[in-house]
Amino acid sequence: MQTKVVESLFKSYFEEEGDITSHEVLRSAAVRAGLDEKEVNEWLRSDKGGVEVDREVEAAKRNSISGVPNFTIQGKYEIGGAQDSAVFLRLFEKIKETEESPKTWIG
């Protein structure tokens, strides 16, 4: 279900130029994705999730993440913004080289 909601939000924002901060746009996207309209309305009125979103925004700021998309790989490599697949490939090759390097045993 989460994927359907995300796809519906992307459609609202990127294809329909909707304001995804608007409750009406959020409601429409959620219902289009298959969520119950009554439950969506109750959730929007309750402001549930607001604290969680605020925490995620603060965590992103602490990690110097200032845009989307942003990818954190293995908890230490960051790729920010819309990047070509070659950027990912270079990073994965670098990680592979690092992990395959011979280890020296001292004994």
N, CA, C and O atoms as a GROMACS GRO file, in nm:
protein
  428
    1MET      N    1   0.082  -0.120   0.000
    1MET     CA    2   0.000   0.000   0.000
    1MET      C    3   0.087   0.126   0.000
    1MET      O    4   0.054   0.225  -0.066
    2GLN      N    5   0.197   0.122   0.074
    2GLN     CA    6   0.283   0.240   0.083
    2GLN      C    7   0.332   0.282  -0.056
    2GLN      O    8   0.337   0.400  -0.088
    3THR      N    9   0.370   0.184  -0.137
    3THR     CA   10   0.418   0.214  -0.272
    3THR      C   11   0.309   0.282  -0.354
    3THR      O   12   0.336   0.376  -0.428
    4LYS      N   13   0.185   0.234  -0.341
    4LYS     CA   14   0.074   0.294  -0.415
    4LYS      C   15   0.052   0.439  -0.373
    4LYS      O   16   0.026   0.526  -0.456
    5VAL      N   17   0.062   0.464  -0.243
    5VAL     CA   18   0.044   0.601  -0.194
    5VAL      C   19   0.155   0.692  -0.246
    5VAL      O   20   0.128   0.803  -0.292
    6VAL      N   21   0.278   0.644  -0.240
    6VAL     CA   22   0.392   0.723  -0.290
    6VAL      C   23   0.374   0.752  -0.439
    6VAL      O   24   0.395   0.865  -0.484
    7GLU      N   25   0.337   0.650  -0.516
    7GLU     CA   26   0.316   0.670  -0.661
    7GLU      C   27   0.206   0.772  -0.686
    7GLU      O   28   0.216   0.855  -0.776
    8SER      N   29   0.100   0.765  -0.607
    8SER     CA   30  -0.010   0.860  -0.622
    8SER      C   31   0.033   1.002  -0.586
    8SER      O   32  -0.007   1.098  -0.652
    9LEU      N   33   0.114   1.015  -0.481
    9LEU     CA   34   0.167   1.147  -0.445
    9LEU      C   35   0.259   1.202  -0.553
    9LEU      O   36   0.253   1.320  -0.586
   10PHE      N   37   0.344   1.115  -0.609
   10PHE     CA   38   0.432   1.158  -0.718
   10PHE      C   39   0.349   1.206  -0.836
   10PHE      O   40   0.380   1.309  -0.897
   11LYS      N   41   0.243   1.132  -0.869
   11LYS     CA   42   0.155   1.172  -0.979
   11LYS      C   43   0.094   1.310  -0.950
   11LYS      O   44   0.091   1.397  -1.037
   12SER      N   45   0.045   1.327  -0.827
   12SER     CA   46  -0.015   1.456  -0.789
   12SER      C   47   0.085   1.570  -0.806
   12SER      O   48   0.051   1.676  -0.858
   13TYR      N   49   0.207   1.547  -0.761
   13TYR     CA   50   0.307   1.654  -0.760
   13TYR      C   51   0.370   1.676  -0.897
   13TYR      O   52   0.371   1.788  -0.948
   14PHE      N   53   0.422   1.569  -0.957
   14PHE     CA   54   0.500   1.584  -1.080
   14PHE      C   55   0.415   1.593  -1.206
   14PHE      O   56   0.452   1.665  -1.300
   15GLU      N   57   0.303   1.522  -1.211
   15GLU     CA   58   0.222   1.522  -1.332
   15GLU      C   59   0.108   1.623  -1.328
   15GLU      O   60   0.073   1.684  -1.429
   16GLU      N   61   0.051   1.642  -1.209
   16GLU     CA   62  -0.065   1.729  -1.197
   16GLU      C   63  -0.031   1.864  -1.133
   16GLU      O   64  -0.119   1.949  -1.117
   17GLU      N   65   0.097   1.883  -1.097
   17GLU     CA   66   0.145   2.006  -1.033
   17GLU      C   67   0.062   2.042  -0.910
   17GLU      O   68   0.035   2.160  -0.884
   18GLY      N   69   0.024   1.939  -0.834
   18GLY     CA   70  -0.054   1.961  -0.712
   18GLY      C   71   0.033   2.005  -0.596
   18GLY      O   72   0.153   1.975  -0.592
   19ASP      N   73  -0.028   2.075  -0.503
   19ASP     CA   74   0.040   2.120  -0.381
   19ASP      C   75   0.027   2.009  -0.277
   19ASP      O   76  -0.078   1.996  -0.213
   20ILE      N   77   0.131   1.930  -0.259
   20ILE     CA   78   0.121   1.815  -0.169
   20ILE      C   79   0.124   1.854  -0.021
   20ILE      O   80   0.130   1.767   0.066
   21THR      N   81   0.121   1.984   0.008
   21THR     CA   82   0.100   2.027   0.147
   21THR      C   83  -0.049   2.052   0.172
   21THR      O   84  -0.090   2.076   0.286
   22SER      N   85  -0.129   2.047   0.067
   22SER     CA   86  -0.273   2.069   0.077
   22SER      C   87  -0.344   1.940   0.121
   22SER      O   88  -0.318   1.833   0.066
   23HIS      N   89  -0.432   1.952   0.221
   23HIS     CA   90  -0.506   1.835   0.266
   23HIS      C   91  -0.590   1.776   0.154
   23HIS      O   92  -0.603   1.654   0.145
   24GLU      N   93  -0.647   1.859   0.069
   24GLU     CA   94  -0.729   1.809  -0.041
   24GLU      C   95  -0.646   1.725  -0.138
   24GLU      O   96  -0.690   1.618  -0.181
   25VAL      N   97  -0.528   1.772  -0.172
   25VAL     CA   98  -0.440   1.695  -0.263
   25VAL      C   99  -0.396   1.566  -0.195
   25VAL      O  100  -0.395   1.460  -0.259
   26LEU      N  101  -0.359   1.573  -0.067
   26LEU     CA  102  -0.320   1.452   0.006
   26LEU      C  103  -0.436   1.352   0.013
   26LEU      O  104  -0.416   1.233  -0.008
   27ARG      N  105  -0.556   1.402   0.042
   27ARG     CA  106  -0.675   1.317   0.050
   27ARG      C  107  -0.700   1.248  -0.083
   27ARG      O  108  -0.722   1.127  -0.089
   28SER      N  109  -0.696   1.324  -0.189
   28SER     CA  110  -0.722   1.270  -0.323
   28SER      C  111  -0.619   1.163  -0.359
   28SER      O  112  -0.655   1.058  -0.412
   29ALA      N  113  -0.493   1.190  -0.331
   29ALA     CA  114  -0.387   1.093  -0.363
   29ALA      C  115  -0.404   0.965  -0.281
   29ALA      O  116  -0.386   0.855  -0.334
   30ALA      N  117  -0.438   0.980  -0.154
   30ALA     CA  118  -0.455   0.863  -0.067
   30ALA      C  119  -0.573   0.777  -0.111
   30ALA      O  120  -0.562   0.654  -0.116
   31VAL      N  121  -0.684   0.841  -0.144
   31VAL     CA  122  -0.802   0.767  -0.188
   31VAL      C  123  -0.775   0.700  -0.322
   31VAL      O  124  -0.815   0.585  -0.344
   32ARG      N  125  -0.708   0.770  -0.412
   32ARG     CA  126  -0.673   0.712  -0.542
   32ARG      C  127  -0.586   0.588  -0.524
   32ARG      O  128  -0.593   0.494  -0.603
   33ALA      N  129  -0.504   0.587  -0.419
   33ALA     CA  130  -0.416   0.473  -0.391
   33ALA      C  131  -0.490   0.358  -0.324
   33ALA      O  132  -0.436   0.248  -0.312
   34GLY      N  133  -0.613   0.383  -0.280
   34GLY     CA  134  -0.693   0.275  -0.222
   34GLY      C  135  -0.720   0.286  -0.073
   34GLY      O  136  -0.777   0.194  -0.014
   35LEU      N  137  -0.679   0.396  -0.010
   35LEU     CA  138  -0.707   0.414   0.132
   35LEU      C  139  -0.851   0.461   0.151
   35LEU      O  140  -0.909   0.524   0.063
   36ASP      N  141  -0.908   0.430   0.267
   36ASP     CA  142  -1.044   0.468   0.300
   36ASP      C  143  -1.051   0.620   0.325
   36ASP      O  144  -0.975   0.673   0.405
   37GLU      N  145  -1.143   0.687   0.256
   37GLU     CA  146  -1.150   0.833   0.265
   37GLU      C  147  -1.181   0.881   0.406
   37GLU      O  148  -1.125   0.981   0.451
   38LYS      N  149  -1.269   0.811   0.477
   38LYS     CA  150  -1.303   0.851   0.614
   38LYS      C  151  -1.179   0.844   0.704
   38LYS      O  152  -1.153   0.936   0.782
   39GLU      N  153  -1.104   0.736   0.693
   39GLU     CA  154  -0.982   0.721   0.774
   39GLU      C  155  -0.878   0.827   0.738
   39GLU      O  156  -0.810   0.880   0.825
   40VAL      N  157  -0.867   0.857   0.609
   40VAL     CA  158  -0.772   0.960   0.564
   40VAL      C  159  -0.811   1.095   0.623
   40VAL      O  160  -0.725   1.168   0.674
   41ASN      N  161  -0.940   1.129   0.617
   41ASN     CA  162  -0.987   1.256   0.674
   41ASN      C  163  -0.958   1.265   0.823
   41ASN      O  164  -0.913   1.369   0.872
   42GLU      N  165  -0.984   1.156   0.896
   42GLU     CA  166  -0.957   1.154   1.041
   42GLU      C  167  -0.808   1.173   1.067
   42GLU      O  168  -0.769   1.248   1.157
   43TRP      N  169  -0.725   1.106   0.989
   43TRP     CA  170  -0.580   1.115   1.008
   43TRP      C  171  -0.531   1.257   0.981
   43TRP      O  172  -0.449   1.310   1.057
   44LEU      N  173  -0.581   1.319   0.874
   44LEU     CA  174  -0.540   1.456   0.842
   44LEU      C  175  -0.586   1.555   0.948
   44LEU      O  176  -0.512   1.647   0.983
   45ARG      N  177  -0.706   1.537   1.000
   45ARG     CA  178  -0.756   1.627   1.106
   45ARG      C  179  -0.677   1.611   1.235
   45ARG      O  180  -0.662   1.706   1.312
   46SER      N  181  -0.626   1.490   1.261
   46SER     CA  182  -0.557   1.463   1.387
   46SER      C  183  -0.414   1.516   1.388
   46SER      O  184  -0.355   1.530   1.496
   47ASP      N  185  -0.359   1.546   1.274
   47ASP     CA  186  -0.220   1.589   1.261
   47ASP      C  187  -0.122   1.479   1.305
   47ASP      O  188  -0.009   1.508   1.343
   48LYS      N  189  -0.168   1.353   1.301
   48LYS     CA  190  -0.077   1.242   1.331
   48LYS      C  191   0.035   1.243   1.228
   48LYS      O  192   0.014   1.276   1.112
   49GLY      N  193   0.150   1.206   1.272
   49GLY     CA  194   0.263   1.200   1.182
   49GLY      C  195   0.344   1.329   1.178
   49GLY      O  196   0.458   1.328   1.130
   50GLY      N  197   0.288   1.438   1.226
   50GLY     CA  198   0.358   1.566   1.223
   50GLY      C  199   0.488   1.563   1.302
   50GLY      O  200   0.590   1.613   1.255
   51VAL      N  201   0.484   1.505   1.421
   51VAL     CA  202   0.603   1.496   1.505
   51VAL      C  203   0.708   1.409   1.437
   51VAL      O  204   0.827   1.440   1.438
   52GLU      N  205   0.663   1.299   1.377
   52GLU     CA  206   0.755   1.209   1.307
   52GLU      C  207   0.823   1.280   1.190
   52GLU      O  208   0.944   1.266   1.169
   53VAL      N  209   0.746   1.355   1.114
   53VAL     CA  210   0.803   1.429   1.001
   53VAL      C  211   0.904   1.531   1.051
   53VAL      O  212   1.012   1.545   0.994
   54ASP      N  213   0.870   1.602   1.158
   54ASP     CA  214   0.963   1.700   1.214
   54ASP      C  215   1.094   1.634   1.257
   54ASP      O  216   1.202   1.690   1.235
   55ARG      N  217   1.085   1.515   1.319
   55ARG     CA  218   1.206   1.442   1.361
   55ARG      C  219   1.291   1.404   1.240
   55ARG      O  220   1.414   1.418   1.243
   56GLU      N  221   1.226   1.358   1.135
   56GLU     CA  222   1.300   1.318   1.014
   56GLU      C  223   1.369   1.438   0.950
   56GLU      O  224   1.482   1.427   0.902
   57VAL      N  225   1.302   1.552   0.948
   57VAL     CA  226   1.361   1.674   0.892
   57VAL      C  227   1.483   1.715   0.974
   57VAL      O  228   1.587   1.750   0.917
   58GLU      N  229   1.472   1.710   1.105
   58GLU     CA  230   1.586   1.745   1.192
   58GLU      C  231   1.702   1.648   1.171
   58GLU      O  232   1.818   1.691   1.167
   59ALA      N  233   1.674   1.519   1.159
   59ALA     CA  234   1.780   1.420   1.135
   59ALA      C  235   1.849   1.448   1.002
   59ALA      O  236   1.971   1.436   0.991
   60ALA      N  237   1.771   1.483   0.900
   60ALA     CA  238   1.830   1.515   0.769
   60ALA      C  239   1.921   1.636   0.780
   60ALA      O  240   2.030   1.638   0.723
   61LYS      N  241   1.878   1.737   0.853
   61LYS     CA  242   1.961   1.857   0.871
   61LYS      C  243   2.092   1.823   0.942
   61LYS      O  244   2.198   1.871   0.903
   62ARG      N  245   2.083   1.740   1.047
   62ARG     CA  246   2.205   1.700   1.121
   62ARG      C  247   2.303   1.627   1.030
   62ARG      O  248   2.424   1.635   1.051
   63ASN      N  249   2.251   1.555   0.931
   63ASN     CA  250   2.336   1.479   0.839
   63ASN      C  251   2.366   1.557   0.712
   63ASN      O  252   2.413   1.499   0.613
   64SER      N  253   2.340   1.687   0.713
   64SER     CA  254   2.367   1.776   0.599
   64SER      C  255   2.293   1.734   0.472
   64SER      O  256   2.342   1.758   0.362
   65ILE      N  257   2.178   1.674   0.488
   65ILE     CA  258   2.095   1.638   0.373
   65ILE      C  259   2.002   1.755   0.348
   65ILE      O  260   1.922   1.793   0.434
   66SER      N  261   2.013   1.813   0.228
   66SER     CA  262   1.935   1.933   0.201
   66SER      C  263   1.841   1.918   0.082
   66SER      O  264   1.775   2.014   0.044
   67GLY      N  265   1.834   1.800   0.024
   67GLY     CA  266   1.746   1.782  -0.090
   67GLY      C  267   1.708   1.637  -0.110
   67GLY      O  268   1.756   1.548  -0.041
   68VAL      N  269   1.622   1.618  -0.204
   68VAL     CA  270   1.578   1.483  -0.239
   68VAL      C  271   1.593   1.465  -0.389
   68VAL      O  272   1.582   1.562  -0.463
   69PRO      N  273   1.617   1.346  -0.435
   69PRO     CA  274   1.638   1.228  -0.352
   69PRO      C  275   1.776   1.231  -0.286
   69PRO      O  276   1.866   1.303  -0.329
   70ASN      N  277   1.789   1.153  -0.182
   70ASN     CA  278   1.918   1.136  -0.115
   70ASN      C  279   1.931   0.989  -0.078
   70ASN      O  280   1.838   0.930  -0.022
   71PHE      N  281   2.044   0.931  -0.108
   71PHE     CA  282   2.067   0.790  -0.081
   71PHE      C  283   2.185   0.775   0.014
   71PHE      O  284   2.293   0.827  -0.011
   72THR      N  285   2.163   0.703   0.124
   72THR     CA  286   2.270   0.669   0.216
   72THR      C  287   2.297   0.522   0.198
   72THR      O  288   2.208   0.438   0.217
   73ILE      N  289   2.420   0.489   0.162
   73ILE     CA  290   2.456   0.350   0.133
   73ILE      C  291   2.555   0.303   0.237
   73ILE      O  292   2.658   0.366   0.262
   74GLN      N  293   2.522   0.190   0.297
   74GLN     CA  294   2.601   0.129   0.404
   74GLN      C  295   2.625   0.225   0.520
   74GLN      O  296   2.723   0.211   0.593
   75GLY      N  297   2.537   0.319   0.537
   75GLY     CA  298   2.544   0.411   0.649
   75GLY      C  299   2.658   0.511   0.645
   75GLY      O  300   2.678   0.586   0.740
   76LYS      N  301   2.734   0.513   0.534
   76LYS     CA  302   2.849   0.605   0.530
   76LYS      C  303   2.871   0.675   0.398
   76LYS      O  304   2.947   0.772   0.392
   77TYR      N  305   2.808   0.632   0.292
   77TYR     CA  306   2.824   0.696   0.162
   77TYR      C  307   2.695   0.767   0.127
   77TYR      O  308   2.586   0.710   0.140
   78GLU      N  309   2.706   0.891   0.082
   78GLU     CA  310   2.589   0.971   0.047
   78GLU      C  311   2.591   1.005  -0.102
   78GLU      O  312   2.693   1.044  -0.157
   79ILE      N  313   2.476   0.988  -0.164
   79ILE     CA  314   2.457   1.035  -0.301
   79ILE      C  315   2.334   1.125  -0.296
   79ILE      O  316   2.224   1.078  -0.266
   80GLY      N  317   2.353   1.252  -0.326
   80GLY     CA  318   2.244   1.347  -0.318
   80GLY      C  319   2.201   1.396  -0.454
   80GLY      O  320   2.281   1.407  -0.547
   81GLY      N  321   2.073   1.426  -0.465
   81GLY     CA  322   2.019   1.480  -0.589
   81GLY      C  323   1.996   1.374  -0.694
   81GLY      O  324   2.026   1.256  -0.674
   82ALA      N  325   1.942   1.417  -0.805
   82ALA     CA  326   1.916   1.327  -0.917
   82ALA      C  327   2.048   1.299  -0.988
   82ALA      O  328   2.102   1.387  -1.055
   83GLN      N  329   2.099   1.181  -0.973
   83GLN     CA  330   2.229   1.145  -1.029
   83GLN      C  331   2.214   1.040  -1.138
   83GLN      O  332   2.120   0.960  -1.137
   84ASP      N  333   2.307   1.041  -1.228
   84ASP     CA  334   2.312   0.941  -1.333
   84ASP      C  335   2.349   0.806  -1.273
   84ASP      O  336   2.415   0.800  -1.169
   85SER      N  337   2.306   0.699  -1.336
   85SER     CA  338   2.336   0.565  -1.285
   85SER      C  339   2.487   0.540  -1.275
   85SER      O  340   2.530   0.457  -1.195
   86ALA      N  341   2.566   0.609  -1.356
   86ALA     CA  342   2.712   0.592  -1.352
   86ALA      C  343   2.769   0.631  -1.216
   86ALA      O  344   2.869   0.574  -1.172
   87VAL      N  345   2.708   0.728  -1.149
   87VAL     CA  346   2.754   0.770  -1.016
   87VAL      C  347   2.737   0.655  -0.918
   87VAL      O  348   2.826   0.628  -0.837
   88PHE      N  349   2.624   0.588  -0.924
   88PHE     CA  350   2.600   0.474  -0.837
   88PHE      C  351   2.697   0.361  -0.869
   88PHE      O  352   2.753   0.298  -0.779
   89LEU      N  353   2.717   0.336  -0.997
   89LEU     CA  354   2.808   0.229  -1.038
   89LEU      C  355   2.949   0.253  -0.986
   89LEU      O  356   3.012   0.161  -0.934
   90ARG      N  357   2.998   0.376  -0.998
   90ARG     CA  358   3.133   0.407  -0.946
   90ARG      C  359   3.141   0.385  -0.796
   90ARG      O  360   3.240   0.331  -0.746
   91LEU      N  361   3.039   0.425  -0.724
   91LEU     CA  362   3.040   0.405  -0.580
   91LEU      C  363   3.038   0.256  -0.546
   91LEU      O  364   3.114   0.211  -0.459
   92PHE      N  365   2.954   0.180  -0.613
   92PHE     CA  366   2.947   0.036  -0.585
   92PHE      C  367   3.079  -0.033  -0.617
   92PHE      O  368   3.122  -0.124  -0.546
   93GLU      N  369   3.145   0.011  -0.726
   93GLU     CA  370   3.276  -0.046  -0.760
   93GLU      C  371   3.379  -0.011  -0.652
   93GLU      O  372   3.461  -0.095  -0.615
   94LYS      N  373   3.374   0.112  -0.602
   94LYS     CA  374   3.466   0.153  -0.496
   94LYS      C  375   3.443   0.069  -0.370
   94LYS      O  376   3.538   0.024  -0.307
   95ILE      N  377   3.318   0.049  -0.334
   95ILE     CA  378   3.286  -0.032  -0.216
   95ILE      C  379   3.335  -0.175  -0.236
   95ILE      O  380   3.393  -0.234  -0.144
   96LYS      N  381   3.314  -0.229  -0.354
   96LYS     CA  382   3.357  -0.366  -0.382
   96LYS      C  383   3.509  -0.378  -0.370
   96LYS      O  384   3.559  -0.473  -0.309
   97GLU      N  385   3.582  -0.283  -0.426
   97GLU     CA  386   3.729  -0.284  -0.416
   97GLU      C  387   3.774  -0.280  -0.271
   97GLU      O  388   3.865  -0.354  -0.230
   98THR      N  389   3.711  -0.195  -0.194
   98THR     CA  390   3.747  -0.180  -0.052
   98THR      C  391   3.722  -0.310   0.024
   98THR      O  392   3.803  -0.351   0.107
   99GLU      N  393   3.609  -0.373  -0.003
   99GLU     CA  394   3.574  -0.495   0.070
   99GLU      C  395   3.653  -0.616   0.024
   99GLU      O  396   3.668  -0.712   0.099
  100GLU      N  397   3.705  -0.612  -0.099
  100GLU     CA  398   3.781  -0.725  -0.151
  100GLU      C  399   3.931  -0.712  -0.128
  100GLU      O  400   4.006  -0.803  -0.161
  101SER      N  401   3.976  -0.600  -0.072
  101SER     CA  402   4.120  -0.581  -0.054
  101SER      C  403   4.173  -0.686   0.043
  101SER      O  404   4.107  -0.721   0.141
  102PRO      N  405   4.294  -0.738   0.014
  102PRO     CA  406   4.350  -0.844   0.099
  102PRO      C  407   4.375  -0.793   0.240
  102PRO      O  408   4.414  -0.678   0.262
  103LYS      N  409   4.352  -0.881   0.334
  103LYS     CA  410   4.373  -0.846   0.474
  103LYS      C  411   4.506  -0.903   0.520
  103LYS      O  412   4.544  -1.014   0.483
  104THR      N  413   4.576  -0.828   0.599
  104THR     CA  414   4.705  -0.872   0.652
  104THR      C  415   4.683  -0.929   0.791
  104THR      O  416   4.625  -0.864   0.878
  105TRP      N  417   4.730  -1.050   0.810
  105TRP     CA  418   4.716  -1.114   0.941
  105TRP      C  419   4.848  -1.104   1.016
  105TRP      O  420   4.955  -1.135   0.962
  106ILE      N  421   4.840  -1.062   1.137
  106ILE     CA  422   4.959  -1.054   1.221
  106ILE      C  423   4.939  -1.156   1.333
  106ILE      O  424   4.840  -1.151   1.405
  107GLY      N  425   5.033  -1.249   1.346
  107GLY     CA  426   5.008  -1.351   1.446
  107GLY      C  427   5.125  -1.408   1.508
  107GLY      O  428   5.113  -1.495   1.594
   0.00000   0.00000   0.00000
